[in-house]
Amino acid sequence: MKTKGLGLALILVLTAALLAGCSGGTQPAAEEIKIGTIGPLTGDYATYGENVRRGVEIAVEEINAAGGVDGKMLKLISEDTKGVADDAAKAATKLMEQDQVTAIIGAVLSGETNTAGPFANDAGVVMISPSSTATGIPDIGDYIFRNCLSDDIQGAQLAEYAVTELGAAKFAILYAKNDYGEALKKAVEGKATELASVVAVESYNDGEQDFNAVLTSIKAKQPDTLYIAGYYTEAAKIAQQAKDQGLNVQILGADGFFSNKLVELGGDAVEGAIFTASFYPDDPAEAVQTFVAAYQDKNSEAADMFAAQGYDAMMLVVEALKVGGTDRTAVRNALAEVKDFPGITGKTSFFANGDCDKEVLILKVENGKFVKIR
Amino acid sequence: MFLQELITFFQQLLNGLTLGSTYALIALGYTMVYGILEIINFAHGEIYMFGAFVGMFLLRSGKVPFPLAFLLAMGAAALLGVTIERIAYRPLRRSPRITALISAIGMSILLQNLAILLLGPQTSPFPKPFAVSVFKLAELPNYPHALTVQINTLQIFIMLISFALMLGLHFLVQKTKIGKAMRATAQDKETVSLMGINVNNVISITFAIGSALGAAAGILIGIYFNAVYPTMGVMPGLKGFVAAVMGGIGNIPGAMVGGLLLGLMEVFGAAYISSSLKDAIAFAVLIIILLLRPAGLLGKNVQEKV
């Protein structure tokens, strides 16, 4: 009697699972095009993910207000990865299979995109990252793009700038042990060794709080420049603790520094820090100012680089949607063809592998604000 | 060259002692609770986090002077600790120990997520209670960054407060009547209740004191690293537990020794081996210590009486 009941229950459960699985195959409504975003909306790196999402949102609203793409409205579906790479893969899969999105804008952190990319590529869905800068990301596959400059370029360009314009001679590099930090460290170490000298290279794990030990070691090597290859939460702490230890060096960083949280957590210690970015909010160009105003209106906060990149990524996808509609492959091919797209983060083109071709800006923290110096 | 190394060594020593004092404060909370109830209060890390948040909010309001905010946060955490004991541990006192352990883990997860829900997951800065100045204890000039052994007011403050609290606890436990009651309860709960001591009260007081110390650690670390966030109790909680075990769980001086030792190992591991492996190094040393001395450094192997 008992086994019979169990068998029946098993059959019912399996049938239910089968039906649930089948329902994922329906086509999206003809009147809308679904776009997914994945990134950290909560956690230590939340400003990146949240601002990318907001930037994409502004673009979606703008397009929909003008009548959509060929009359079809855009629908945005956002997933939270909390900054964890595995969650990014799960989020991407959910968007592609359950929500049937035509394209994904994401992921935000390089580690996330490295993990989620293969899933999107295998499924034949375009994934364009607005901020994953680690080396090799577009090489994951034909469907993976990015409209942000790779770490190789960012790191090398800033190292060069530091040597030629700031007179840096002895570099100390403190990098995060993740895809982003490792890629930057490689680029900066290479360039700095070539043009000047590297006296110390140390690493740290994400979420680390106490940098005193490693900074004391670095201080003993007498550097004049400290390149922090990591995200804003740790960078602010490093800068603060370096200052408390009397280590007064020029602090350099990459786009990970671009967050109002950097100044909030770092205070005086981050004053004078210089980093590479792709967006300058005070750029007088009309498209930039329209975006900045719209973003400020909607979110009561100033737009940052991640929001701008998100906006541009969405606009690039829209270009592709105009040609390809909801056909995922056609969208991919159209995106690859985009040349000299006038984005608010600069004129963007794609290399054959999906990597982006763009100019790097250099910003500095002055009086708690980001100012463009090149 | 040697002088340079020596100076750096002493600086690292100071770094390690500062970090270690905070671990010691957290470890004390674990060890006291274990000594009396023989359970690991896994929610202790969250009490530490709670103390830090209360302290931050009080200071942010601008209306509360720092010493008062400090004491109030400790008091609030003491209340939280007592409440947790009532809800999560007292009903399970007759149950097998694993049940209480699971309840503890559950409490920890609950408090963390409650904090994320109510306060948001982002990191907030901790208002600095006083200006930080640096005191140079030794200096090798003639370098672009003069090599110094220096200590700043924050570090002095942390070490002083930790030391004062530990001294206070030692005095309480060894020289007062309530301390005697706590030690007796840790030895034998049943007999002690026959002697007319209210075991429930003693346990509540133990939790209160342990939690207050945890909150103190939370505020000190919040100031030191200028960061307060809902999951800030996870790693320090784990490390505090490790420190307590290293020193001999249930043994109060052991917790202090364990905490300082852990702080030093972390810092020296980071400085001389690898900065990103420092946690791994600290835990590896824990394993080695336990293999050689299973009861911890100061622990005694107590034979079960028949």
Contacts between the chains, C-beta under 8 A, distances in Angstrom:
chain1	res1	chain2	res2	distance
A	42	B	116	7.5
A	42	B	121	4.5
A	43	B	121	5.7
A	44	B	122	7.8
A	44	B	123	6.5
A	44	B	229	7.7
A	46	B	121	6.6
A	46	B	122	5.7
A	47	B	122	7.9
A	177	B	276	5.1
A	202	B	275	4.8
A	203	B	274	7.5
A	203	B	275	5.8
A	203	B	276	4.3
A	204	B	275	5.7
A	204	B	276	5.7
A	205	B	276	5.3
A	205	B	279	7.5
A	207	B	235	7.5
A	209	B	221	7.7
A	209	B	225	4.5
A	209	B	227	6.4
A	210	B	15	7.9
A	210	B	19	6.0
A	210	B	225	6.9
A	210	B	266	7.6
A	210	B	267	7.9
A	212	B	15	4.4
A	212	B	18	7.8
A	212	B	19	7.7
A	212	B	267	7.3
A	213	B	12	6.0
A	213	B	15	5.4
A	213	B	16	7.6
A	213	B	266	7.4
A	213	B	267	4.2
A	213	B	268	7.7
A	213	B	270	3.8
A	213	B	271	4.8
A	213	B	275	7.0
A	213	B	278	7.4
A	214	B	270	5.5
A	214	B	271	7.2
A	214	B	275	4.2
A	216	B	8	6.1
A	216	B	11	5.0
A	216	B	12	5.6
A	216	B	15	6.3
A	216	B	271	6.6
A	217	B	8	7.1
A	217	B	12	8.0
A	217	B	270	7.8
A	217	B	271	5.0
A	217	B	275	7.7
A	219	B	8	8.0
A	219	B	145	5.3
A	219	B	147	7.4
A	220	B	4	6.3
A	220	B	8	4.7
A	220	B	147	6.4
A	222	B	143	5.8
A	222	B	144	5.3
A	222	B	145	5.7
A	224	B	144	6.7
A	233	B	123	5.6
A	233	B	227	7.6
A	236	B	226	8.0
A	237	B	225	6.1
A	237	B	226	7.0
A	237	B	227	6.7
A	240	B	226	5.9
A	244	B	132	6.6
A	244	B	134	7.3
A	244	B	152	5.6
A	244	B	154	7.4
A	245	B	150	7.3
A	246	B	134	6.3
A	246	B	145	6.8
A	246	B	146	7.6
A	246	B	148	6.6
A	246	B	150	6.5
A	247	B	145	5.9
A	248	B	145	7.3
A	249	B	145	7.9
A	261	B	122	7.4
A	261	B	123	7.5
A	264	B	125	6.1
A	265	B	123	6.5
A	265	B	125	5.3
A	265	B	226	6.6
A	265	B	227	6.9
A	267	B	125	7.6
